[in-house]
Amino acid sequence: MKKMKLFGTDGIRGKANHYPMTGEVAFEVGRAAAYVLKKTHGRNKILIGKDTRLSGYMIESALTSGICSMGMNVVLIGPMPTPGIAFVTRSMRVDAGIVISASHNAFYDNGIKFFSSDGFKLPDSVEEEIEKAMFSKTLEKIRPEGAEIGKAKRVDDASGRYIEFVKSTFPKGMTLEGIRIVVDCSNGAAYKITPTVLIELGADVIAINDKPDGININADCGATHAEALQKAVLEHKANIGIAHDGDADRTIFCDENGEIVDGDKIMAICAMDMKKEGNLKANTVVATVMSNIGFEIFLKKAGIKVIRARVGDRYVVEEMVKIGCNLGGEQSGHIIFLDHNTTGDGPITALQVLSIMCRRKKTLSDLASCIPIYPQILINVPVKKSKDMKDFPSISAAIKRAEKKLKNGRILVRPSGTEPKIRVMIEGDNMDNITTMAEEIAEVIRKHMS
């Protein structure tokens, strides 16, 4: 293996069957994880779940082999949303949970991320320890034999456990009868979960993109491509549309008029409701640097504090735990309700919004209409991984020029933690102006780094 940093913002990610997302690396990740976790916790079981990507079979088998070769046992639960894996990891009291998914990426990518035994994502320090073990010679000397070799078993009722857990977060005695909902499952891990939850709570459900074939996950559908959802909501005269990404840790909504309601507006709606009910701990919401400034201004006027964390729901959760609040998330639709789950949970987010609509007797458009959103432009520039933006003074100069032109707003230029891209985001009061500025910065980045 090449010695390089493997873990990024959300685990290890890359093109399937290309380094580092190969069977060989997955095998070594399994061995190293088993070594570190067995040494740390002294127990003997790791759970593995995945989304619907074709390459999930390959990665799952390699991880299982590596873990068993170190004397730990494996529990296989098959396709399951990332938040479901976090929940089952906790409920089954295993040492750790592994998610095989590249979230919103195309099917040819895949990834490996970890949950600790308490359902939270492994801290950076433990991921670093796993990575260090992979590249050391320590593991070469450890070869359990005979009865000490681990074994794997498959658990068939994991999805049922998660479905009941999600339903338990919906108010008792409340029903979704009379509500028509379009659900875009993104041909991903929630293709059965979310429709089943909503149907069992009484809703009239129209499911789209719910027939995964291994290669159609996130393909022009789901939370990152909401056009199909908008069209279906209008066509079926639905009350609301719900779209997940491939691993269903995020949810984007569409109101009854076909308008998209993103994570910022959902956080604001939930924060206002939780404050009114006396349930918003620390009177604070944790967002990220990507959240719209209009969202922050709105909540501050309502007396709700907004704290910004690094991009990535793991960093949002870390900040939430540190300050003791129970609501946080990202503009992209990762919404964390710490009273219910330890990570962004798409199905639970859907139920929380639906419960607010039912209790307040308001449409989603009514709830979202009072939240101002500043014009925002985001350009993703593909770059070479080997280059660092800091090495190019001309990029810094382009950003400074734009900052001088921008009278009211903000500029954020950062490397993606999950893809080889630089993200250029500008907010301001004039869409044409900020688009021109963003394109100018993006062009300089393309010149030097693409």
C-alpha positions in Angstrom: 0.0 0.0 0.0 1.0 3.6 -0.6 1.6 5.5 2.6 -0.7 8.4 2.5 -3.5 9.9 4.6 -6.6 7.8 4.0 -9.3 9.2 6.3 -10.9 12.5 5.3 -13.9 14.5 6.5 -16.1 11.4 6.4 -14.0 8.3 6.5 -12.1 6.9 3.5 -13.6 7.6 0.0 -12.6 7.1 -3.6 -13.3 5.4 -6.9 -14.2 1.8 -6.3 -11.4 -0.7 -7.3 -8.9 2.2 -7.4 -6.6 3.1 -4.6 -7.5 3.6 -1.8 -11.0 2.1 -2.3 -9.7 -1.4 -3.3 -10.3 -4.8 -1.8 -6.7 -5.0 -0.7 -6.9 -1.7 1.3 -10.4 -2.7 2.7 -8.8 -5.9 4.0 -6.0 -4.0 5.7 -8.6 -1.5 7.1 -10.5 -4.4 8.6 -7.4 -5.9 10.2 -6.2 -2.5 11.6 -9.7 -1.6 12.9 -10.0 -5.0 14.6 -6.6 -4.6 16.2 -7.2 -1.1 17.5 -10.8 -1.6 18.6 -10.1 -5.0 20.3 -7.1 -3.5 22.1 -9.1 -0.5 23.2 -12.5 -2.0 24.2 -11.7 -5.7 24.8 -14.9 -6.9 23.1 -15.1 -8.9 20.0 -17.7 -7.8 17.4 -18.0 -5.3 14.6 -21.1 -4.6 12.6 -21.1 -3.8 8.8 -23.8 -2.2 6.8 -23.8 -0.6 3.3 -25.8 1.3 0.7 -26.9 -0.2 -2.7 -23.7 0.3 -4.7 -22.4 -2.7 -6.8 -19.0 -2.4 -5.2 -20.4 -2.8 -1.7 -20.2 -6.5 -2.1 -16.5 -6.4 -2.8 -15.7 -4.0 0.1 -17.9 -5.8 2.5 -16.2 -9.2 1.8 -12.7 -7.7 2.1 -13.5 -5.9 5.4 -15.1 -9.0 6.8 -12.1 -11.1 5.9 -9.7 -8.6 7.5 -11.6 -8.3 10.7 -12.1 -12.1 11.1 -8.4 -12.6 10.4 -7.6 -10.6 13.6 -9.9 -12.7 15.7 -13.0 -10.4 15.8 -16.5 -11.4 14.8 -18.6 -9.6 12.2 -22.3 -8.9 12.1 -23.6 -8.2 8.5 -26.9 -6.3 8.2 -26.9 -5.5 4.4 -28.3 -2.3 2.9 -29.2 0.1 5.6 -29.2 4.0 5.9 -26.1 5.4 7.7 -28.2 6.5 10.7 -29.8 3.1 10.9 -26.3 1.6 11.2 -25.5 4.1 14.0 -28.7 3.0 15.8 -28.2 -0.8 15.3 -24.5 -0.4 16.4 -25.8 1.0 19.7 -28.7 -1.3 20.2 -26.7 -4.5 19.5 -23.8 -3.2 21.8 -21.1 -4.1 19.3 -17.6 -2.6 19.4 -18.1 -0.5 16.3 -20.2 -0.1 13.2 -18.8 0.3 9.7 -20.7 2.0 6.9 -19.8 1.2 3.3 -21.1 4.2 1.3 -20.0 7.2 -0.6 -23.2 9.1 0.4 -24.3 11.4 -2.4 -21.5 10.4 -4.8 -22.1 8.5 -8.1 -22.2 4.7 -8.0 -18.6 4.2 -9.1 -17.3 5.8 -5.9 -17.5 4.1 -2.5 -16.3 4.8 1.0 -15.7 3.3 4.5 -16.7 5.2 7.7 -16.9 4.1 11.3 -19.2 4.5 14.2 -18.0 3.8 17.8 -20.0 1.6 20.1 -22.1 4.5 21.3 -23.2 5.4 17.8 -21.0 8.5 17.3 -18.5 8.7 14.5 -15.0 7.7 15.5 -12.9 10.6 16.6 -10.0 11.7 14.4 -7.6 10.3 17.0 -8.9 6.7 16.7 -9.0 7.0 12.9 -5.4 8.1 13.0 -4.5 5.1 15.2 -6.2 2.7 12.7 -4.3 4.4 9.8 -1.0 4.1 11.7 -1.6 0.4 12.4 -2.2 -0.2 8.7 1.2 1.1 7.7 3.2 -0.4 10.6 4.6 -3.9 10.7 2.8 -4.7 13.9 -0.1 -6.5 12.2 2.2 -8.8 10.2 3.2 -10.5 13.5 -0.4 -11.1 14.7 -2.0 -14.2 13.2 -4.8 -15.8 15.3 -5.1 -19.5 14.6 -7.7 -22.2 15.0 -10.6 -21.3 17.2 -9.3 -17.8 17.6 -10.2 -16.8 14.1 -13.3 -14.7 13.9 -16.6 -15.6 12.2 -19.3 -13.6 10.4 -23.1 -13.9 10.7 -25.9 -12.1 9.0 -28.8 -10.4 10.9 -32.0 -10.3 8.9 -34.2 -8.1 11.1 -32.0 -5.0 11.3 -34.2 -3.0 9.0 -37.3 -3.8 11.0 -35.5 -2.7 14.2 -34.6 0.7 12.6 -38.1 1.2 11.2 -39.7 0.8 14.6 -37.1 3.1 16.1 -37.8 5.8 13.5 -41.6 5.5 14.1 -41.0 5.9 17.9 -39.8 9.5 17.3 -43.2 10.5 15.9 -45.7 11.8 18.5 -47.9 9.1 19.9 -51.5 9.3 18.8 -50.6 11.4 15.8 -51.3 10.1 12.3 -50.3 11.0 8.7 -53.7 10.1 7.3 -54.8 12.4 4.6 -51.3 13.6 3.8 -49.9 12.7 0.3 -46.1 12.4 0.3 -43.7 11.8 -2.6 -40.5 10.1 -1.5 -37.4 10.1 -3.7 -35.3 7.3 -2.3 -32.3 8.0 -4.6 -32.2 4.3 -5.4 -30.2 4.1 -2.2 -30.2 2.5 1.3 -33.6 3.9 2.3 -35.5 2.5 -0.7 -37.7 0.4 1.6 -37.2 2.1 5.0 -38.8 5.6 4.5 -41.8 4.5 2.4 -42.6 1.8 4.9 -42.3 4.2 7.9 -44.7 6.7 6.3 -47.2 4.1 5.1 -47.3 2.5 8.5 -48.1 6.0 10.0 -51.0 6.4 7.6 -49.6 8.5 4.8 -50.5 8.2 1.1 -47.0 7.5 -0.3 -45.7 7.8 -3.9 -42.2 6.4 -3.9 -39.9 7.2 -6.8 -36.3 6.0 -7.5 -36.9 3.1 -5.2 -35.6 0.3 -7.4 -31.8 0.1 -6.9 -29.8 -2.0 -9.3 -26.3 -1.3 -8.0 -25.5 1.4 -10.5 -28.4 3.8 -10.4 -27.8 5.2 -6.9 -27.9 9.0 -6.9 -28.2 9.0 -10.7 -30.1 12.2 -11.5 -32.2 11.7 -8.4 -32.3 12.2 -4.7 -31.2 15.1 -2.5 -28.6 16.4 -4.9 -30.9 16.2 -8.0 -34.4 17.3 -6.8 -35.9 18.0 -10.2 -37.7 14.6 -10.3 -39.1 15.2 -6.8 -40.4 18.6 -7.8 -42.1 17.3 -10.9 -43.7 14.4 -9.0 -45.0 16.6 -6.2 -46.8 18.8 -8.7 -48.0 15.9 -10.8 -49.5 14.0 -7.9 -50.7 17.1 -6.1 -48.8 16.0 -3.0 -48.6 17.9 0.3 -44.9 17.5 0.5 -41.9 15.9 -1.1 -39.0 14.2 0.6 -35.6 13.3 -1.0 -32.7 11.4 0.6 -29.2 10.9 -0.7 -27.7 7.4 -1.2 -27.2 6.6 2.4 -30.2 8.6 3.7 -28.3 10.6 6.3 -29.7 13.8 4.7 -33.1 15.0 3.6 -34.1 17.8 1.3 -37.8 18.8 1.1 -40.1 20.1 -1.6 -43.2 22.1 -0.6 -46.7 21.7 -2.1 -45.8 24.3 -4.7 -42.8 22.5 -6.0 -40.3 24.8 -4.2 -37.2 23.3 -2.6 -36.7 23.7 1.1 -33.1 23.0 2.1 -31.3 22.1 5.3 -31.0 25.7 6.5 -34.7 26.4 6.3 -35.5 23.0 7.9 -33.1 23.8 10.9 -34.8 27.1 11.3 -38.3 25.6 11.2 -37.3 23.0 13.8 -35.5 25.4 16.0 -38.4 27.8 16.2 -40.8 24.9 17.0 -38.5 23.4 19.6 -38.0 26.8 21.2 -41.7 27.3 21.4 -42.2 23.9 23.0 -39.3 24.5 25.4 -37.2 21.7 23.9 -34.3 23.6 22.3 -31.4 22.9 24.6 -28.9 25.7 25.3 -31.2 27.8 23.0 -28.6 27.1 20.3 -28.3 25.6 16.9 -25.0 24.3 15.5 -24.6 24.9 11.7 -21.6 25.0 9.5 -19.7 27.7 7.6 -21.8 26.8 4.5 -25.1 27.8 6.1 -26.7 30.9 4.6 -26.3 34.1 6.5 -30.0 34.8 6.2 -30.7 31.7 8.3 -28.4 33.0 11.0 -29.9 36.5 11.0 -33.4 35.1 11.2 -32.6 32.9 14.2 -30.7 35.6 16.0 -33.7 37.9 15.7 -35.8 35.1 17.4 -33.3 35.0 20.2 -31.7 31.7 19.1 -27.9 31.5 19.0 -26.1 30.0 16.0 -22.7 28.4 16.3 -20.8 27.5 13.1 -18.7 24.3 13.0 -16.4 22.9 10.3 -18.2 21.3 7.3 -19.1 17.7 8.0 -21.8 16.4 10.2 -19.3 14.7 12.5 -17.9 18.2 13.4 -21.4 19.5 13.9 -22.1 16.6 16.4 -18.9 17.2 18.2 -19.8 20.9 18.8 -23.3 20.0 19.8 -22.0 17.5 22.4 -19.5 20.1 23.7 -22.1 22.8 24.3 -25.0 20.5 25.2 -27.5 21.4 22.5 -29.8 19.0 20.7 -30.3 20.5 17.2 -27.7 21.0 14.4 -27.0 20.3 10.8 -25.9 21.4 7.4 -27.5 23.2 4.5 -27.1 20.0 2.4 -29.8 18.3 4.6 -27.8 16.6 7.3 -30.0 17.4 10.3 -29.0 16.0 13.7 -31.6 15.6 16.5 -29.4 14.4 19.3 -32.5 13.5 21.4 -33.2 10.8 18.8 -30.0 9.8 17.0 -26.2 10.4 17.0 -25.8 11.4 13.4 -27.7 13.0 10.5 -30.9 11.0 10.1 -33.0 11.5 6.9 -36.1 9.5 7.9 -36.2 11.0 11.4 -35.8 14.5 9.9 -38.8 13.8 7.6 -41.0 12.8 10.6 -40.0 15.8 12.7 -41.0 18.2 9.9 -44.2 16.3 9.3 -45.1 16.4 13.0 -44.6 20.2 13.0 -46.9 20.6 10.0 -49.6 18.4 11.7 -49.3 20.2 15.1 -49.2 23.7 13.7 -51.8 22.8 10.9 -49.6 24.6 8.4 -48.2 23.7 5.0 -44.5 23.5 4.4 -44.5 26.6 2.3 -46.2 28.5 5.2 -43.5 27.3 7.6 -40.6 28.2 5.3 -41.9 31.5 3.9 -40.7 33.7 6.8 -37.0 32.6 6.6 -35.0 34.9 4.4 -32.2 33.4 2.3 -29.5 35.5 0.8 -28.5 34.8 -2.9 -25.8 32.2 -2.8 -23.6 30.7 -5.5 -21.5 27.5 -5.1 -19.0 26.4 -7.8 -17.2 23.1 -7.4 -13.8 23.1 -9.2 -12.2 19.7 -9.8 -8.5 19.7 -8.8 -5.5 17.4 -8.5 -5.2 15.9 -5.0 -1.5 16.5 -4.9 -1.8 20.3 -5.0 -2.5 22.6 -2.1 -4.4 25.9 -2.6 -2.1 27.7 -0.2 0.8 27.2 -2.6 -0.7 29.6 -5.2 -0.6 33.3 -4.1 -2.7 34.2 -7.2 -5.7 32.4 -5.7 -5.4 34.3 -2.5 -5.2 37.5 -4.5 -8.3 36.7 -6.5 -10.2 36.1 -3.2 -9.0 39.4 -1.8 -10.1 41.3 -4.9 -13.6 39.7 -4.6 -13.8 40.6 -0.9 -13.1 44.3 -1.7 -16.0 44.3 -4.3 -18.5 42.5 -2.0 -20.3 45.1 0.1 -22.7 42.9 2.0 -22.1 39.2 2.2 -19.3 36.6 2.6 -16.9 34.5 0.6 -15.8 31.0 1.5 -13.2 29.0 -0.6 -12.3 25.6 0.8 -11.2 22.1 -0.3 -13.9 19.4 -0.2 -13.4 16.8 2.5 -15.0 14.1 0.4 -14.0 14.8 -3.2 -10.9 16.2 -5.1 -12.6 19.6 -5.5 -12.3 23.2 -4.3 -15.6 24.7 -3.3 -16.1 28.4 -4.1 -19.1 29.8 -2.2 -20.2 33.5 -2.2 -23.3 35.1 -0.6 -24.5 38.6 -1.2 -27.4 40.8 -2.1 -27.1 40.5 -5.9 -27.0 37.2 -7.7 -25.4 38.5 -10.9 -22.5 40.1 -9.0 -21.7 37.2 -6.8 -21.9 34.8 -9.8 -19.3 36.9 -11.6 -17.0 37.0 -8.6 -17.3 33.3 -8.0 -16.5 32.5 -11.7 -13.4 34.7 -11.5 -12.1 32.9 -8.4 -13.0 29.5 -9.9 -11.1 30.3 -13.2 -7.9 31.2 -11.3 -8.2 27.9 -9.4 -8.8 25.9 -12.6 -5.7 27.6 -14.2 -3.4 26.5 -11.4 -4.9 23.4 -9.8 -7.0 21.5 -12.3 
